[in-house]
Amino acid sequence: MLKGSEAEVKGLDTEAMEDLKAVTGRFREVTAERLRLRHILLKTKEGATPEENAALMKKAQDIRKELAEGLDFDEAAVKYSEDLESAKNGGDLGYVVKGMLPPEIEKPAFEMQVGGISQPLQSKFGWHILRLEEKRAAQKLRYDAVKDDLEQILSQTSFAAELAAYLKELRKDAKVQVFLEAKKP
């Protein structure tokens, strides 16, 4: 499943397969290369003119210049960022893995050095200035790290199969009578 080949997994019902996909996604996230990012976002208005976009780019460049001159990134995020949720936390986006960011932001972000501050980057959301706080290399999946999750999935799948067989056996020998009440006028 981690290598993307669902066809090799046999004998699971739809629900068990969905559970396995969810756990596989979590395992991918845990083992993938991750970045801890902060950002300052200047939002682009829908239908902005080229002049408005140029003015926003200039503002982003001015903020980047202030950062280069020693302005604390956390303070700048609180002061300038239009992503109000992350701005409260100094622009902290938390950990991101490949595929979470827009491509025009993701490639430069994964090429940055820890502690580095990007030049203004444009996405469909607006202009971003990124600061790379931490970079974690991709890791191999270790059995000890996932043993409990795998055990839970396997026992749930086994229990569901045994329960279905038991219920089928009970139904085979059962005699069911249904009594319907006559409707009163």
Buried (B, 14 or more C-beta within 10 A) or exposed (E): BEEEEEEEEEEBEEEBBEBBEEBBEEBBEBBBEBBBBBBBBBEBEEEBEEEEBEEBBEBBBEBBEBBEEEBEBBEBBBEBBEBEEBBEEBBBBEBBBBEBBBEEBBEBBBEBEEEEBBEBBBBEBBBBBBBBBEBEEEEEEEEEEBEEEEEEBEEEBEEBBEEEEEEEEEEEEEEEEEEEEEEEE
